[in-house]
Amino acid sequence: MSFRKSIGCALFALVALPFSVSAQKYPEKSIRMVVAFPTGAPYVIALMVADRLREPLGQSITPDFKSGAGGNVASEIVAKAPNDGYTLLLTSPTIAISPSLYSKLGYDTFRDFTPITLLATVPNVMVVHPSVPAKSLKELISLAKTNPGTLNFGSGGLGSGSQLGSEMFKTLSKINIVHVPYKGAAIAMNAMLSGEVDMVTSTVPATIPLVNAGRIRALAVMATERVATLPKVPTTAEAGMPELVVTTWYGLFAPTGIKPEIVTRLHEEFARMMKLPEVKSKLAQVELDATTSASPAEFAKFVRAEHDKWARVIKDAGIQPQQQ
């Protein structure tokens, strides 16, 4: 029996050896990181990753910017890529939102991807044109209920984060405000600056200069904690709406079927990088909060929760699935 056990252990070790060796060798060539958006936060994160991980990984990470269809072009490319760890996806909440927003996608968020880790987050803020008499979220709700259908909000387009954040506010507060879609968040913000629309939900970085210049009024940061650069603006929780949390996040994915040991290596390296003080400091300069998931499983749970949350908002808002 002892001899048989020894043979069995030896065979098991031989079988397991290729896997451990492959994990130790990975990566053996450059890694392609497909980035869903070519500007803003994803661009900054992609360049930082390419710069900071070259040495610890022993290979370069090459950003490949593939914009289009609200991030779906990049997602589809990675979904169809080999699952060998040499093609990764850097994307935003669109990967969790799109299944509820489009009738047909070239990928399945939960079948075709292995979530690796969260990388960074940025809170959103609700802002209004100075002509709107409301000075707080409570006053805005009261104004909307007194004058149903007269207030409106701009967004970057159907299903955009700027629309969904405002739709969530609309549903939770049970008010009637009119959606005015534009072809991009920047255009929606300009429309509010001109007084064409009353309200916009936007990321904090896009609003700080305008708030400080008095050109728009910030009513609430849609987060659990106040933002250092907008210290006088209360959170939605402080304003009496703790459920109204709208965070734009950026995370890393790989095609499904990637070896667990490679997932672990990638998670460890990216998590280590995002915890570096200089990385946190650099991202903070553009109002990004460097963060990571405790594990790939935790990130997968987070993505599922985001999908479920925005699916409810889309359903409550009566948004019908669109063609890409």
N, C-alpha and C positions, 0 to 999 in steps of 0.2 A: 504493500500500500504506500509505503514511504517513497519507493521508487516511482510509482505511478504519479504521486503528488508532485514529485520533483519534475517529472516530464511535463505534467500539466502546467505547472508554474512557468517552466521554460517556454512552452508553446505560447502561453498567454503573453509573456514578455516580448516574444518575437512578433506577435500580432500587434501589440500596443506600440512597439518601437517606431514604426513609420509615422504614427500620429504625433508622438512626442518630438521626434526629429523634425517633422514638418513645422511644428509650432515653434521650435527653437530657430529654425532657418528663416521663418517668415519675418519680414518680407525679403524676397530675393531680387525684386525689381521695383521700379517706380510704381506708386499707387496713384490711380486716377480718381480725383474727387470731383464728381459732377455737382455743380452748384446751381441751384434752381433760379437764383436771381443775381444779375451781374452788378448790382449797385447796392449801396447802403450797408446794413449790418452783415449780410452774407458775404459781401465782398471783403469787408474788414476781417471777418473771422477766417475766411479762406486763405487770405494772405498770411495771417498770423500762424495758422496751422502749417502752411507750407514752409514758413521760416523756422518755426520752433521745433517741429517734429523730425526734421531731416536728420539731425544728429542722433537722437535716441532710437529711431527706427533703423538708421543705417541706410535708408533709401529716401528718395524725394517723394513728396506728395504734390502732384501737379493739379491745380484747380482747372476745371473745364467748365466754363460758364455756358449754361444752356437754358436761356430764358424762353418763355412762351407758355400760353394756356394756364396762367396762374400757377406755375411750378409743375404742371403735369407733364410737360415735355421731358424735363430732367428725371422725374420719377419713372416715367415709362422706359427711358434709356437704361436706368439702373436695374429696374425690374427684369429686364431681358438680358442683362449682362451675366457673364460667368460668375458663379458663386465661390470664387477662389480668394477673395479678400483684396483683389487688386482694382476693384471698382466700388466706390463708396458714394453716398448721396448726402449732401448738405442741403437741408430744406427747412421749411417753416411749418406753421399749423395747417397750411394748405393740404398737406398729405393726410391729415385727419379730417379735414372739412370736405374735401372734394368728393368722397364717396356719397355724401348726402346732397351734393350740389349738382352733380352731373349724372345724366342717365346712363352714360356709357364711358368707361375709362379703359385705357390700355394697360391697366395694372390693377391689382387688388392690394390695398394697403396692408391687410392683415395676413394675406397669403404669400405675397411676393417679397416681403421685406423682413429683415432681422433688425430691430431697433438696437442701437449700440449705446448711445448716451445723449443726454441733453447737454448743450454747450453754452447757451447764453439766453437771457430773457430781457425783455424791455416792457415796462408797463404802458398802458394806454391812458389817455386822459380825455375827459369830456370838456369841450370848449364851446363857447358861444360868442356871437358877434356882440360888441359893446352896446348895440341898440336893444338887445334883449334885456328886459328889466330884471330878470332873475339873477340874484347874487349867490345862490346856493342851489344844490340839487333839489332840496325840498321846495324852494320857491319856483324852480322850473317845472316841477311836477304839478304844483298848484296852478301855475299859469296855463299849462297845457290842459288841465282838467276844466279850467274856467273857460278856455277858448279851444275846444276840441277841433282838430283838423286845420288850425291856422298856423301852427308852428311847423317847421320842416327841418330835415337834417340832410346834409350832403354826404356822399360816400364815394369811394374809388371805383364803384361799379357793383353790379349784382353779385352777391356772395362774397364780397371783399370783407376783410376784417373790419374796416371802418363801417360797413353796413351792419354786420352781424353784432358788433358791440352796441350800436345804437338800437338795433332791433331787440336785443336782450334787455336793455334799459326800458324800452317801450313796453315789452311784455310784463316785466317785473313790476313796473309802476302803473300798469293798466291805463295808459294814456294813448291818445290818438294824435300822432305826429306823422307828417308826410315824408316819404323817402324820395330824395332827388339824386339819382345816380349820375356820376361823371366818369370819364375815361381816365381814371387815375386819381390817387389820393391827393396829389399836389394840386390838381385842377379843382378838386372839391374844396381844398383849403383856400385857394384863391377866390372861389365863389363865395365862401363865407367872409373873407376879408372885404369883398366888395358889397356885402350885405345881401347877396342873392339867396343865401340860405342862412338859417338861424344857428344851426348847431352842427358840429362834426366830432366824431370820435377819432382820435389820432394817437400815434405813438408820442411819447414824451419828447424825444429829440426834435421832432418836427415842429413842436409848439413852443419850446422854451424861449427862443428869441422874440417871438410874436407876443407871448404873454408878458415878458419883461418890458417890451416896448409899449404895452397897453393897447395893442391892436386887436387882441382877442382876450376873453376872460375865461380862466380855467375854473371850473366848478368842482371837479373831483378827480382824483387819480384813481383809476379802476384797478386798485391793488390792495394788498393787506397792510402795506407799510407806506408811509410818506416818502416822497422822492426828495433827496437832498437839494436838488437844483430848483425845486418848487416847494420850499419848506412851509409856505403859508397855505398851500392847497390841501384840503383834507382828503382822506381816502374815502372810497364809497362806503366802507364799513362805518367810518366815523359819521358819514352823512346819512346813516340809517339803512343802507342797502348792502349788507355784507356778501350777498350772493353775486353782486355785480362785479366780478373780477374778470378782467380781460387783459391777458398777457400775450404778447407776441413772443414766440420762442423759436429757437433754432437748434436742430438736432442732427445727429449722424445716424445713417442707416446703411445696411449692406443688403445685397440680394439674399433671399431666403436660402437655407441649405449651407451657408458658410460654416466651416468647422468651429465648434464651440471654443477650442483653444485659441483660434484667431480672433474670435469675438472678444474673449477675455483680454488678449494682448492689446487690441485696439482700445477697449474700454479703459484699461489701466493707463495707457499712454496719453490718451486724450484727457482723462480725468486728472492725471498728474499735471499736465500742461495748464489746464484751466484753473488750477489751484495756485499757480505761481503768482506771487505778488505783482510782478511786472506785467503779467498778462491781465490780471484783474484791473490794475491801474490803467493800462492802455485802453481796455474796453470801456472802462468807466468814463474816459474822456469823450466817448461818443454815446454815453448814457446806456451802455449795455452792462448787464450784471452777469459776470462769468459764473457759471454754475455747472454742476454735473449731476448725473443720476448715481445713486449708490450702487446700482448694478444694471445690466441690460434688462433684466426682468422688471425692475422698477420703472425704467423708461418705457417699456412696452405697456405697462399698466397705466402710465401717465398718458400715453398716446391714445389708448382705448377710452380713457375718461374724457379726453379732449374731443374725441369723435362723438361720444354719446352726448356731451354737453351741447356741441354745435348742431348736432342732428335735431335736438329738441328745439333749439332756437330757430333753425331753418323751417321746421314743421310749424311752429307757433306763428312764424312770420308769414306763412303761406307761400313760401318761395318754392316754385315748381322746379324739378330737375331740368337742367339745361343740356343742350348739345354743346360739345366743345367747339 
